[in-house]
Amino acid sequence: MGIPFDRAWRDGRSGMPAVLNFELTRRCNLRCLMCPQLRHVTAISPELGWYDAAQDLPLDAWVRVLDQAVAFKPRLYITGGEPLLYPAFDALVIEAKRRHLFVEVQTNGTRLAKVADLLVECGVNVVTVSLDGPPAVHDEIRGVAGAFERLREGVEAIHEASRRRGKLRPLLRGTCMITRRNLAVLDDCVATIASLGFDCARCEHPIIDTPENTARHNAMFTPEFAAAQGLPMVAPSVMEGEYYQNELAAEDLPLLREKLRQAREKAGDLPLVVLPELSDTAMHAYYFDMNFPFAQTCNALWKVCKIASDGSVLPCLHLIMGNVTQQSLADIWNGRPMVNFRRLVSRGLFPGCARCCRRSFSVDQRQMAVSGRTSPEHR
């Protein structure tokens, strides 16, 4: 609620974050086709310490951050990689719930059965499980045979643990990333989520980029530019291999719209949201027009603090605002680099922000008029 005030009156400073994102490890046991992390390369620069499992923070470092967070009670979002691969995952969840934090865990579900009792007993609030279609489609997209079956076993284990203890938590959310590989079965994916007893479902348009847009961004957001703005950065700002290229064609969009309509029908009483919600014009632009005048608004820098597995605070674009092993969370959150970046983003977004899931995808009607894009028939 305070973000509009902070943006208007605090000149780059902000109240403490509403969401604390713990990225426990970049390790993962799957190789998803649309993963925006470096999963499909042979060598990773040592500058990207968060990809080095040897640099994953020990439990006590995360607990020190939790102790700082108690004062402002953020929503704790635990993710990865696959967070359940973190050796001290169980202990971290226990420590977070001891501090009465709202906890959400994002997982691929393959190790969920091992921690089902813990998640229910501790009162974890939400478990979000990625599910990309019926079994064969899911396994193809996730790159590992049997991934769906282990997910199913994990979800059933959560249900069973909840029944034994007479508890309603955690809420189970099934989330599906829209790709060309599952487009034809998108409605069946939602039906599968419903059949497994999830409490709600979400279909997400993928976070995409193009080589041309990436080159344009990196030509603008150079190391020299970042240094001049007082922003520590690991170059390049957007790295090859850390984005997913759209595989849909324009002729696929009528099917996508129809499948989303059918998905809503098959969801029945299951709450279903599509992120972002896009009109016909905006959907075409989302996939095929990186210069489309979506609103130049991102509130994430005032709302979400993302801490990488090595302790680096990484809002986006390879910018490192500090490290929680060396500074307090408060000092990083309103430190000079973060303030500088908020001031910069307040003036407008960058090409690398084009399809970030944290920005606004409302349409800037004034810019539409300036650019001559004035009707739903614009293609």
JOWO-V477304 format. One line per field, one symbol per residue. psi: psi as a letter, one per 20 degrees, with the letter a starting at -180 (. if undefined). A space follows every 10 residues. Layout:
# JOWO-V477304
psi=???
This chain:
# JOWO-V477304
psi=highgghhij lirqrqqhpo oonhqiqqjr mphjpjrnik rhpppihmhi iohijpqrgh ghhhgghhhh hjmrppopab bohiiphkgg hggghghhjk qpppppqiih jhhhjggghg hikpgpoppp pjargggghg hijppjgghh gghgghhggg hgghikqiqq pppppppprh hjgikghhgh hggghikqhr qpppqqorrq hghghgghhg mrhgggghik opqoqrgpqp ikqpppiqrh iighgggghh ghghghhcip ppqppqpprg ghgghghjni jqmqpmppjh iigpoporhj ipongrkkpo iapiihqqgg hghkrggggg gggghhiqrr hiigkpiirp kqpnhghggh ijniqiip.
